[in-house]
């Protein structure tokens, strides 16, 4: 009997190990199958931006296909409202937080609260500053600025330029400006290009842009080119130019490929818009969100600094310049806008 005891103990230990492994495997499988809950906080200067409506719709659809649920908090109430949004989402048992920040620096405190709860954070489109986060998903915003500069200097290699930058609260504004100046500065230094004025806006606001650009046009209309931070600001500039019978005579660029701007490109009122394939960005962001929430670590395209003494995994999509002559192969081919809508006021043959 004594000789059988070690054998029985060994068998019991083996069974316990097998049971433990089996339970762990079931728990891992359960985690993989469990519905992921994604909290998504979006705070913008206005609800009516065409761009963000597309992001929300595509991200939600892609997350749903991956078996995830998205809890959105959307407001135009600024940074304080967004901080309240994020704290609300923290109470909803979310697995990961995705943030489109209103102010890329002022959210550091509340994001630290999220980090303290061991919830991963992804910055969407705009990089959150000053605090570690799990990932950043955006377009190459420096390249957006380069595309602005290349289009303008090709069309107006010599002349007077007005630069209308985006919100001072948005890190992307500075990146776009960096890329723009990479192209423009050699022209400025040679004397070929003169900067009439360079302004920065407090918000991504068409009304603010109209007021600020209007003040400059009251002072001088001797302007050959305008770099606008996005299409909303470009539209403000074009409207003011139209009032002075200068629309189409001044080269104007913007970004986001808003429908009105695409119409103005084919009509010759706007030189170019930068198309950012939102479908790829939003779909990829949803995929990365689910993967990170499940404990996976997707391989980033680059690493980026955000002032937190850590490098942030950066997942990058590339923008494209869209002119009248490549509207068909970009915007229309991708189904971003229909040909019928874009050419509503102008024949496609013209």
Secondary structure, DSSP 4 states (H G I P E B T S, - for coil): -HHHHHHHHHHHHHHHHHHHHHHHHHHHHHHHHSPPEEEEEEE-S-TT-HHHHHHHHHHHHHHHHTT-EEEEEEESSHHHHHHHHHHHHHTTT-SEEEEE-SSTTTTHHHHHHHHHTT-EEEEESS---SS--SEEEEE-HHHHHHHHHHHHHHH-SSEEEEEEEEETT-HHHHHHHHHHHHHHHHHHHHTSEEEEEEEEESSS-HHHHHHHHHHHHHH-----EEEESSHHHHHHHHHHHHHTT-BTTBEEEEES--HHHHHHHHHTSSSEEEE--HHHHHHHHHHHHHHHHTT--PPPSEEEE-SSSSEEEEEEE--EEE-GGGTIIIIITTTSS-HHHHTTTS-TT-
